[in-house]
Every structure is written in structure tokens, then in C-alpha cells.
Amino acid sequence: MNHNRRREILQEALKYAGTTKVFVSEPGALQALPGALEKLYPGRPIIPVADDNTWEAAGRATTELLTAQGCTLADPFIFPGTPMVEADYGHTVTLEQFFRRSPKGIPLAVGSGTINDLVKLAAHRSGRPYGVVATASSVDGYASDGAALLTDGSKVTHPCPAPEVIIGDGRLLSTAPAELTAAGFADLAAKIPAGADWIIADYLGEDPINPVSWKLVQEHLRTWLADPRDTEALFIGLTLCGIAMQYQKASRPVSGAEHLLSHVWEMHHHTYQGRTILHGIKVGIGTLISTACYEALLNKGPGGGEDLEELEGMFLRKKQLLEEQFPGISGLPQLKETLREKHSDQQRRLDRRAMITEGWEEIAPKLRQQLYGYAELKELLIQAGCPVTAEKIGMDKPRAVSTLRTAQLIRNRYTILDLLDDLGLMERWITSLTADDSVLT
Ligand SMILES: [Zn+2]
């Protein structure tokens, strides 16, 4: 797909963005930044925020360009580069105080997912818009409303507006650390099973598909994923996902079971060799697990599951599991409330089971059309440099697969996890996928 066609897609997508006004993604896109900032915020000082690494990669050059073009610069805020700054709510408090020292200042995030999310929330808290110069095609959250931050031990998405200006300069993106680009690729590949989750939720009347958000994310998805080295295509695909979230005011269009698996590992503060693992890398393993569940379901069909447990007993059993999995986190009452909501209507569970079983011939082809096969997905992830085994993220396979059980509890969003639960197949799938030599190996 040539640059002109890409530009058309971006301009078309911007019509649906609630907040983002400028979205440029092409080689040399940085040159558009001074004009965009001056047009939107004439005369207001720009506050760059980076970490040591992104400052070296892009921050310094960006501020030099802005100065040369007559923009006013306030002092930058630069996080240390090592250890990598965490997506931790506490940092937004520090940033907010920093921004308030320059009442008219416009924050400009220069970095990837974490820096962007921290600036997003802090800009909102200090009552001003912001822009971002992306340094890596690493996450879909650049353009989304909301910042996903670890808060009181839980991953919480704090509502706050997306950036008004998004610059994805192909020259800059192509020099990003390979691990970040790999993470972005996996976060984008996740939209494949996430789409399948939405197809099921739509079919069951749990969550109707919104045609606009669906189109933004899914229409060219396989094109954006076709070449893992095409960082610009990746960035466009990821940013369209963010715009879909702006439009839908929810993350449903871009996030399904694979993200819930990753959220559990984040809530467990999972690290490997002393480092937190990039969001997209964890999501990539989640995407493989979710795809393996779908493949098993498509091969074996939805029948033969255990009888449904009586509601109250099941709720209590799952509540206990939550307490064991997340001891002492302050977000636990909220998790229990979500669990209660999910387990309040036994008839609905029975109805869903019947609908899927009876409608299987109708829904299975739609799922097949949406999904990559497990082997195909694995190959794509390998080409993109993503880990495809649990060991590579410092986790043993039984633990990775059994996260299916926990991930089903934490969010009221219908996914393959709930489907397996409704069909009475969860435990059987955990056992068989753990034993399956082709999964996560
Ligand atoms: Zn994601």
C-alpha cells in the first residue's frame, strides 16, 4: 500500500477521532510538528517529557526543531532510562506538579507507550491538551482515551483524553529498539483473536459490534501485519486502534482475552531477569493462548462440557481464587464486584450455552475467517522477533496456560474465556493445552 493510500486512510479515520486533530505518520513526519503545535496552541510553551533513551533518540532533535521554528520551549522533564520507567500511577502525580509550574505549557510526550500514558493522564489532571512524538511502534495506546497504569496493585485504565497531535515519523520509528517494535507487532496481532471475541459477544447479544470501530481496526489489519519490518504500517495500524477506542469510548474493539491474560501477569508484577516485560510481548503470548483455545474449539466443537455449576457455589469458588491470586491488593473489592456482576444470572448462562451449541454451524465459519491458525500466527510472531514460548518470558507453561482460569474473573467483557466457562470446557482446555506439545513451544 503506497503512502498516498495510507494518508487517505489516516484522514478518513480522523473523522471518527473525538480528540486527535493531527495524525501524521510518514517518513519525515516530525517536520509537521512545529506548524501543528503553533496552529493549535499559538505562543504557548511546549513541555517535552522523555526518558534518557527517548531524549537521545528523538527528544533533543525535536526540541531543536521546535526552537528553530520559533516555538517556545519550557524545561523538559526527563525520566531515567534505566531501569525503564514503569507505567505507575505515582509518576503522573510528579508530572502533574511539574506541568502546573508552567500554567500555559503544552506537554509533549516524546517516547513510547509508558511515557505517553503518564503524560496523557498528567496533562488531563493539570487541565490541558497534549501531543506525542512516538519513538516506537510499540503499543496501540498512543491514540486512545485513557491511560493504563498500575494503580493500587491493579492495572487500571484511567479516563483521560487522547493526544491532539500524534507524530509517527517513519525514520524515527525504524530505528526503535527491535524489542519495542516486536511488542507493537504482537499488540496489533492481538486484534485478530480480540475480533473473534467480539464476534462471539455480538452473536450472543452481549456486546454488539460497532461497524465504525470494527472497520477502523479490522479492515486493513492483515495488511498492517504483512511485514513486521514495516514500522510505519505497524504504527498506522496501532494508531487506528487508538482512534477506534476514542470513537467507541471503550477498549472492546482492540482488546479481548489475550489482554486479560496479560493483565493478570501485570497484576502479579511478573518480571523476567529483573525486568518487567513489555506489554505487547506479554499480549503476544496471550494471543497465542487465545488462538490455541479457538483452534481447539473449532476442531472439537462446543459440546461435551461439564454441567454448569450452581451459581452461588461457583461465585464463592471463584471469589476464593481471586483472593488467592491477588492477596492484599487494594483493588480487590472492585474485582469481587465485577465477579458478582458476571455471576448474577444463571439463566443467561444457560441461554448462551444453548445459543452457541445450536448456532455453531453459523458462527464457526465466521471465526475461521477472522482467525489465523495457531501455526500461522506463531510463524508471524517469530518473524517479528516475538517470543512464542512461556519460558522466554520467564514463566512455565502450566502457569501461563492456567492463567486462563484467573483471567476469566477480572473483567466484565465477554471473551473466549467466558465462552469456555459457559460451555463447561475451561478445566478440560487448560489440561489439554498444557499437555499439547504444539502450544507455547
Ligand atoms: Zn494492548
Boltz pocket constraint, residues with backbone or C-beta under 6 A from the ligand:
constraints:
  - pocket:
      binder: B
      contacts: [[A, 139], [A, 140], [A, 187], [A, 254], [A, 259], [A, 279], [A, 283]]
      max_distance: 6.0
